[in-house]
Amino acid sequence: MPHNASTVSIASPNLARLRGFIGDLAELLDSHPDEVRVLDQGAALLQRLVSQDDWLPDAFAQADPQRYQQFLLHTDSRQRFSIVSFVWGPGQCTPIHDHRTWGLIGMLRGAEDSQGFERLADGRLRPAGSPVRLVPGQVEAVSPRIGDIHQVTNAHADRVSISIHVYGANIGAVRRGVHDLDGHEKLFISGYSNTLLPNLWDLSKEPLQ
């Protein structure tokens, strides 16, 4: 049977792509860039990663019928950034929430709709523009500076979607807010859906160059 992208992804994920992205992003942050440069150059790096679907280990691509999953793939040793796979079951969505740090969202499989919100003078929230649909290979940015409150939905009612998120912190440990349209905020810490990380550093099974 000929190999295809799905077969490669399940049998032998190309973790070199993820390692390369981690190294390139760390090198970018080592130069102490401002947020504009982080989001611009980081988006280009993430776009390159999510334009190939042969690297995400199957264990971090599993949907749950009850709620969306946030699998930690990597956290920088200084917690300057974290990388997660967001796995959406059919029709699943988040509450309206914020991040309180910069973030990049790249679509790997399926599609998702992101509805941004803006806060009015009286504290209430209202939709800011139309929902943005992400399809594989596309990247969107969030931050307190450019817009940090949104609600995200799997655009498909009949299949799983997966996006790769990069945040400027250990996002599973950040105190963030879930919001009602009337402006009420409830603080939360998301944590992660997994207890083990992918082993990115065992090169013994990879082809010798």
C-alpha positions as CSV (number, residue, x, y, z in Angstrom):
1,M,0.0,0.0,0.0
2,P,1.5,3.4,-0.9
3,H,2.3,5.7,2.0
4,N,0.2,8.8,2.4
5,A,0.3,11.7,4.9
6,S,-2.0,9.9,7.3
7,T,0.0,6.8,7.4
8,V,3.3,8.6,8.0
9,S,1.7,10.7,10.7
10,I,0.4,7.7,12.7
11,A,3.3,5.3,12.1
12,S,6.4,7.6,12.3
13,P,5.7,11.2,13.1
14,N,8.3,13.6,11.7
15,L,9.3,15.1,15.0
16,A,12.2,16.9,13.4
17,R,9.6,19.5,12.1
18,L,8.5,20.3,15.7
19,R,12.1,20.3,17.0
20,G,13.1,22.7,14.3
21,F,10.1,25.0,15.1
22,I,11.1,25.0,18.8
23,G,14.7,25.9,18.0
24,D,13.7,28.6,15.5
25,L,11.2,30.2,17.9
26,A,13.7,30.1,20.8
27,E,16.3,31.8,18.6
28,L,13.8,34.5,17.7
29,L,13.1,35.1,21.4
30,D,16.8,35.2,22.3
31,S,17.0,38.4,20.3
32,H,14.5,40.1,22.6
33,P,12.2,41.2,19.9
34,D,9.1,43.4,20.5
35,E,5.7,41.9,20.2
36,V,5.1,43.1,16.7
37,R,8.2,41.2,15.5
38,V,7.3,38.1,17.6
39,L,3.9,37.9,16.0
40,D,5.1,38.6,12.5
41,Q,8.1,36.3,12.4
42,G,6.6,33.7,14.7
43,A,3.5,33.5,12.5
44,A,5.8,32.7,9.5
45,L,7.5,29.9,11.5
46,L,4.2,28.5,12.7
47,Q,2.7,28.7,9.2
48,R,5.6,26.6,7.9
49,L,5.0,24.0,10.7
50,V,1.2,23.6,10.1
51,S,1.5,23.5,6.4
52,Q,2.8,19.9,6.8
53,D,0.7,17.3,8.5
54,D,3.1,14.5,9.2
55,W,4.6,15.4,12.5
56,L,2.0,15.4,15.3
57,P,2.1,12.2,17.3
58,D,-1.3,10.4,17.3
59,A,-1.5,10.5,21.1
60,F,-1.8,14.3,21.0
61,A,-4.5,14.3,18.3
62,Q,-7.3,12.5,20.1
63,A,-10.7,14.1,20.6
64,D,-12.8,13.6,23.6
65,P,-16.6,13.4,23.2
66,Q,-17.2,15.6,26.3
67,R,-14.9,18.6,25.7
68,Y,-12.1,20.0,23.6
69,Q,-8.6,18.8,24.5
70,Q,-5.4,21.0,25.1
71,F,-2.3,18.8,24.8
72,L,1.0,20.3,25.9
73,L,3.7,19.5,23.3
74,H,6.5,21.7,24.7
75,T,7.2,24.4,27.3
76,D,10.4,26.4,27.1
77,S,12.7,25.8,30.0
78,R,12.3,29.5,31.0
79,Q,8.5,29.4,30.3
80,R,8.9,32.0,27.6
81,F,6.6,30.1,25.4
82,S,4.5,26.9,25.2
83,I,3.1,24.9,22.3
84,V,-0.1,22.9,22.5
85,S,-2.3,20.9,20.1
86,F,-6.0,21.9,20.5
87,V,-8.2,19.0,19.4
88,W,-11.8,19.7,18.8
89,G,-14.5,17.1,18.6
90,P,-17.4,17.7,16.1
91,G,-19.1,21.0,16.9
92,Q,-17.2,21.6,20.1
93,C,-16.5,25.2,21.2
94,T,-14.9,27.2,23.9
95,P,-16.5,29.8,26.2
96,I,-15.6,33.4,25.6
97,H,-12.1,33.7,27.1
98,D,-8.9,35.6,27.1
99,H,-5.2,34.7,27.1
100,R,-3.3,37.6,28.8
101,T,-0.2,37.0,26.7
102,W,0.6,36.9,23.0
103,G,-0.5,33.9,21.1
104,L,-0.4,32.4,17.6
105,I,-3.0,29.8,16.3
106,G,-2.1,27.7,13.3
107,M,-4.6,25.3,11.7
108,L,-3.4,21.8,11.1
109,R,-6.5,19.8,10.3
110,G,-10.2,20.6,9.7
111,A,-11.2,24.2,10.3
112,E,-12.2,26.5,13.2
113,D,-14.1,29.8,13.6
114,S,-12.8,32.5,15.9
115,Q,-15.2,35.2,17.0
116,G,-13.5,38.2,18.6
117,F,-15.1,40.5,21.2
118,E,-14.5,44.0,22.3
119,R,-15.4,45.6,25.7
120,L,-17.7,48.5,25.8
121,A,-17.4,51.5,28.2
122,D,-19.9,49.9,30.6
123,G,-18.0,46.7,30.7
124,R,-20.2,44.6,28.5
125,L,-18.8,42.6,25.6
126,R,-20.0,42.7,22.0
127,P,-18.8,40.8,18.9
128,A,-16.0,42.6,17.1
129,G,-16.5,42.0,13.4
130,S,-17.3,38.7,11.7
131,P,-15.9,35.3,12.8
132,V,-12.5,34.5,11.3
133,R,-12.3,31.0,9.7
134,L,-9.0,29.2,9.8
135,V,-8.2,26.4,7.4
136,P,-5.0,24.2,7.3
137,G,-1.9,26.3,6.8
138,Q,-3.4,29.6,8.1
139,V,-2.3,31.4,11.2
140,E,-4.1,34.0,13.4
141,A,-2.6,36.1,16.2
142,V,-4.0,37.3,19.6
143,S,-2.7,39.5,22.4
144,P,-3.9,42.0,24.9
145,R,-2.6,44.7,22.5
146,I,-4.4,43.6,19.3
147,G,-7.4,41.7,20.7
148,D,-7.3,39.0,23.3
149,I,-11.0,38.0,24.0
150,H,-12.6,35.5,21.6
151,Q,-14.7,32.3,21.3
152,V,-13.5,29.5,19.1
153,T,-15.7,26.8,17.5
154,N,-14.9,23.7,15.4
155,A,-16.3,24.7,12.0
156,H,-17.2,21.0,11.3
157,A,-20.2,19.3,13.0
158,D,-19.2,15.9,11.7
159,R,-15.4,15.6,12.2
160,V,-12.4,16.5,14.3
161,S,-10.4,19.7,13.8
162,I,-6.9,20.3,15.2
163,S,-5.0,23.6,15.7
164,I,-1.5,24.3,17.0
165,H,-1.3,27.1,19.5
166,V,1.9,28.9,20.6
167,Y,1.7,31.3,23.6
168,G,4.2,33.7,25.2
169,A,3.9,31.9,28.6
170,N,3.3,28.4,30.1
171,I,-0.4,28.9,29.1
172,G,-1.7,26.0,31.2
173,A,-0.5,27.8,34.4
174,V,-1.7,31.4,33.5
175,R,-4.6,32.9,35.5
176,R,-7.1,33.8,32.7
177,G,-10.7,34.8,32.4
178,V,-13.9,33.3,31.0
179,H,-16.4,36.1,30.2
180,D,-20.1,36.6,29.9
181,L,-21.6,39.1,27.5
182,D,-22.7,41.2,30.5
183,G,-19.0,41.7,31.4
184,H,-18.9,39.2,34.3
185,E,-15.5,37.5,34.5
186,K,-14.6,34.1,36.1
187,L,-10.9,33.4,36.6
188,F,-9.5,30.0,35.7
189,I,-6.2,28.1,35.1
190,S,-6.6,25.7,32.2
191,G,-4.0,23.1,32.9
192,Y,-3.4,20.5,30.2
193,S,-5.2,17.3,29.0
194,N,-2.0,15.2,29.0
195,T,0.3,14.1,31.8
196,L,3.2,13.0,29.5
197,L,5.0,15.0,26.8
198,P,6.1,13.7,23.4
199,N,9.7,12.5,23.3
200,L,11.3,15.0,20.9
201,W,14.9,14.2,21.7
202,D,15.4,10.5,21.0
203,L,17.0,10.5,17.5
204,S,17.9,6.8,17.5
205,K,15.0,5.8,15.3
206,E,15.4,8.6,12.7
207,P,17.2,8.1,9.4
208,L,20.9,8.8,9.5
209,Q,21.9,11.7,7.3
